[in-house]
Every structure is written in structure tokens, then in C-alpha cells.
Amino acid sequence: MRRETLERPCPGALPSQGRALSPEPPFDAPDAYLVLEDGTSFQGRSFGARRPSCGEVVFNTGMVGYPESFTDPSYRGQILALTYPLIGNYGVPAEFAAELSTFYESGRIHLEGLVVSEYSQYHHHWTAARGLSDLLVEAEVPGIEGIDTRALTKHLRSRGPMAGVITDKPSASVVLPPRHLVSEVSVSEVKSYGDGPKTVALVDCGCKNTIIRSLLSRKTRVLRVPWDFDASALDADGFLFSNGPGDPLDCKATIDNAKKALATGKPVFGICLGNQILALADGGRTYKLKFGHRGQNQPCRLEGTQRCFITSQNHGYAVDTERLPDGWEPWFTNLNDGTNEGLRHRSKPYMSVQFHPEAMPGPVDTGHLFDEFTALL
């Protein structure tokens, strides 16, 4: 793949208003391979950490927002392929300084590996502190570039989700060890944020920073509890079950505790995995999507209206609307494939969405749902 050295500005270019174009130190790029469990192999070049890594291979269609995506706990255990053709050109922000960092969704990278068409050694952005490859090396996450990500995406769309490995060999066995992903990304003890007059018990199944910031900006106190914590025992005004990785059926303790939260009659809100948890807690059913929804431009219709919202999504499972719990009804529907994107209870203050109203990355068209939830407290 051709690389052009940017030694002088283009004719007529305006002076830089931010950091200068910053090349990372030159690196040799040994061959690397992405090998899927069905035997399909893609050859590319290594960047980031140089080690083999195995995970479920998924794709994201977003154009921007890779620092937020890499630190989204919902990607735990996955090798992420980005379909946008040039990645790394705006670098990455400074280190994970604050617990609720503005530019990152958690305090670490959760990917098992990164797959891109072309990695840019040059980055230019006023927030950039270093290059993407440097961040991956520090996090010990391997990357592979020079992959035909369009062909890979079409393969995954037609064959369904599958495991894969990034390796230096053109063929390899692909075996995913059993893992309880939610327990790996949840907090291990109760944490408190803010001092608002109303308290939300946030069940952390892999919560993104922006969910907490969205609650704090609405003057609530947030008690962040582990995934298997009985939040109903707390003196809280409402409950929020967060996003997170993996199959919701692996979260039996969370489902059992969600039943107790629903039994209190207090307001309950679910986001992404939390949507599935609430459905299962009240007798519903979930299933795995053929290739999932991961991107920033998923259209969703508000049921009973013609209103369409563009949403940010990252999930591989959905709620079966043929087996909805008693009293619940569809709230939002995906206009691409007709799958469920949210539920609400007809008579009780329970609501949940499959997409991410907090976005990061993506549009905030549905950010008002946090207003609806906090108004119920």
C-alpha cells in the first residue's frame, strides 16, 4: 500500500490551527494474518502490539470515534474491524487521567485486536497526545492493517459472527476459551458520584463513562454497583441497568436482582445489555443477531409515530418481540431490519432501549431519554 510523506503543505492550505502533523517513529511492518474459524485468512501488516490474540470478530461502520469505541467495555473479548478506510489520522487524546475521562469511555482498552484497511502514521488534532499504534502497544493490543475490510464485512454479514485470531501465521486453530465478560468489566465495589437530591443505583455490567456523566448533568447522585449486586437493597430513587459485553443469559445474578428492582415499583431504565436484562427478568426472551448492530447511524422509529431517530449502537443480541413479558410493549424499532430497539411498561415506570442515548461516539438525538427517566424519580 502506498504511503505519501507529508513534507510540505498543499498549495493554498491554511496554517494549522492545532497540533502539527505528527508522524510516529518509523516502524517495520511484518506480515500478519486474520484467520477466521471457518478457515478464511486475510493477510495484512502488523501494528500496535505484536502478539497473537483471539476473539469474536465484529465490524463497526462508524467514521469517527475510535478512542471511545476502543474503551467501550461492550467490546470486551472482541476483535474489532473498522470499515472506514483510514484510521489513526487524528491520533488519540492524552492518557486516562480522570476516572470519568471526557475522551474515553473507561480506563482501559477492551478490544482483543483491531483490524483496519489503512493505518495512518500521521495524526493531526488539537486533542491528540500520541499515535494510535503507541496506545495499542501500551495496552498490549495487536492491530492489523492492509485488510480488505469491505470483503471481511461482507463475509461476516453472510456467514454470521465467528471467532478469529490475529497471528503471524497464515493458518491457525481458532478456539475461544470460556469467559464471563461482564464480571471482567464491572466495578468490584460500590462507588458514589455526585450529590444531587435524587439517587440512581447504576448496575454496572460494563458501564460507559458518558452514562454516568449524563446522569450527573441532570443533578442526580449515582451509586455505581457491581453487576451481581442487589441494588434493590439500597435507598435509591430509581435503577439503571447499563450496557455490557456478551450474552445476557450469562448474567443470571443480574437478572435475578433486576426482578427485585422491578418489584419495588420504582423507576427502572435499561440501556443496551440492560434492555435485554430487564426483558429476561420479567419473562421475556433474547436471541443472537446474525451480525449485530455496531455503528453510529442506525435509524430507529418511535412506535406509534413516524418519528425517526439516528442512534449509536453496539450490540449482538436483541429482545424477541414475539415473547414480550406481560405489560410490556415495543418502544423503538430498528428501521434497517425491524428488530426491537426498546421496551416500556404500559402502566409502570419501566423503560429500556437497545441503542445508546448517551452516544459517544455518535448522535445525541435520543439524549432526552435521560430527562424522561430522571423526571420519574
URWOTA-V894102 format. One record per pair of residues at least 24 apart in sequence whose ideal C-beta (glycine too) atoms are under 6 Angstrom apart, sorted by the first residue. I is the first residue (numbers start at 0). J is the second residue. If there is no record, write none. Layout:
i:I j:J
i:I j:J
//
This chain:
i:0 j:145
i:17 j:125
i:18 j:127
i:20 j:121
i:20 j:123
i:21 j:122
i:22 j:120
i:22 j:121
i:23 j:120
i:23 j:130
i:23 j:132
i:31 j:143
i:31 j:167
i:32 j:166
i:32 j:169
i:33 j:114
i:33 j:143
i:33 j:163
i:33 j:165
i:34 j:164
i:34 j:171
i:35 j:161
i:35 j:163
i:36 j:161
i:36 j:162
i:36 j:173
i:40 j:169
i:41 j:146
i:43 j:143
i:43 j:144
i:43 j:145
i:43 j:146
i:44 j:144
i:44 j:145
i:46 j:118
i:46 j:132
i:46 j:142
i:46 j:144
i:47 j:132
i:47 j:135
i:47 j:136
i:47 j:140
i:47 j:141
i:47 j:142
i:48 j:135
i:48 j:136
i:48 j:139
i:48 j:140
i:48 j:141
i:50 j:141
i:51 j:166
i:52 j:111
i:52 j:112
i:52 j:141
i:52 j:165
i:53 j:164
i:54 j:78
i:54 j:111
i:55 j:160
i:55 j:162
i:56 j:163
i:57 j:291
i:57 j:293
i:58 j:82
i:58 j:152
i:59 j:293
i:59 j:294
i:60 j:294
i:61 j:294
i:61 j:295
i:64 j:360
i:66 j:91
i:66 j:102
i:66 j:103
i:67 j:104
i:67 j:359
i:67 j:360
i:69 j:108
i:69 j:110
i:70 j:103
i:70 j:104
i:70 j:105
i:70 j:108
i:71 j:104
i:71 j:207
i:72 j:105
i:72 j:109
i:72 j:184
i:72 j:205
i:73 j:205
i:73 j:242
i:73 j:244
i:73 j:313
i:74 j:109
i:74 j:110
i:75 j:109
i:75 j:180
i:75 j:184
i:75 j:244
i:76 j:178
i:76 j:180
i:78 j:111
i:78 j:112
i:78 j:163
i:79 j:110
i:79 j:113
i:80 j:114
i:80 j:148
i:80 j:151
i:81 j:115
i:82 j:148
i:82 j:152
i:84 j:116
i:85 j:117
i:85 j:119
i:86 j:115
i:86 j:118
i:87 j:118
i:87 j:119
i:87 j:131
i:88 j:119
i:88 j:122
i:89 j:122
i:89 j:124
i:90 j:122
i:90 j:124
i:90 j:127
i:90 j:130
i:91 j:131
i:91 j:134
i:92 j:126
i:92 j:128
i:93 j:128
i:99 j:208
i:99 j:211
i:99 j:212
i:104 j:207
i:104 j:208
i:108 j:138
i:108 j:140
i:110 j:140
i:112 j:141
i:112 j:165
i:113 j:142
i:114 j:143
i:114 j:146
i:115 j:144
i:116 j:148
i:117 j:144
i:118 j:144
i:141 j:165
i:155 j:290
i:156 j:290
i:159 j:289
i:180 j:244
i:180 j:245
i:181 j:226
i:181 j:243
i:181 j:250
i:185 j:225
i:185 j:226
i:186 j:223
i:186 j:225
i:189 j:224
i:190 j:223
i:191 j:222
i:192 j:221
i:193 j:220
i:193 j:221
i:194 j:220
i:195 j:219
i:195 j:220
i:197 j:236
i:197 j:376
i:198 j:235
i:198 j:236
i:199 j:237
i:199 j:239
i:200 j:230
i:200 j:233
i:200 j:235
i:200 j:238
i:201 j:239
i:202 j:230
i:202 j:240
i:203 j:241
i:204 j:241
i:204 j:243
i:204 j:272
i:205 j:242
i:205 j:243
i:205 j:244
i:206 j:241
i:209 j:357
i:209 j:359
i:210 j:241
i:210 j:357
i:213 j:357
i:213 j:369
i:217 j:373
i:219 j:373
i:226 j:253
i:227 j:252
i:229 j:256
i:230 j:260
i:231 j:259
i:231 j:260
i:231 j:263
i:236 j:376
i:237 j:265
i:237 j:266
i:237 j:376
i:238 j:267
i:239 j:268
i:240 j:269
i:240 j:273
i:240 j:276
i:241 j:270
i:241 j:273
i:242 j:270
i:242 j:271
i:242 j:272
i:243 j:272
i:247 j:272
i:247 j:275
i:247 j:276
i:247 j:279
i:247 j:285
i:254 j:279
i:254 j:280
i:266 j:348
i:266 j:375
i:266 j:376
i:267 j:349
i:268 j:350
i:268 j:372
i:269 j:351
i:271 j:314
i:274 j:351
i:274 j:352
i:274 j:353
i:275 j:316
i:275 j:318
i:277 j:351
i:278 j:318
i:281 j:324
i:282 j:324
i:283 j:318
i:283 j:322
i:283 j:323
i:283 j:324
i:284 j:319
i:284 j:322
i:285 j:316
i:285 j:318
i:286 j:319
i:287 j:316
i:288 j:315
i:288 j:317
i:291 j:315
i:295 j:360
i:295 j:361
i:298 j:334
i:299 j:331
i:299 j:333
i:299 j:340
i:300 j:332
i:300 j:334
i:302 j:329
i:302 j:330
i:308 j:364
i:308 j:365
i:309 j:362
i:309 j:364
i:310 j:354
i:311 j:355
i:311 j:358
i:311 j:361
i:312 j:354
i:348 j:375
//
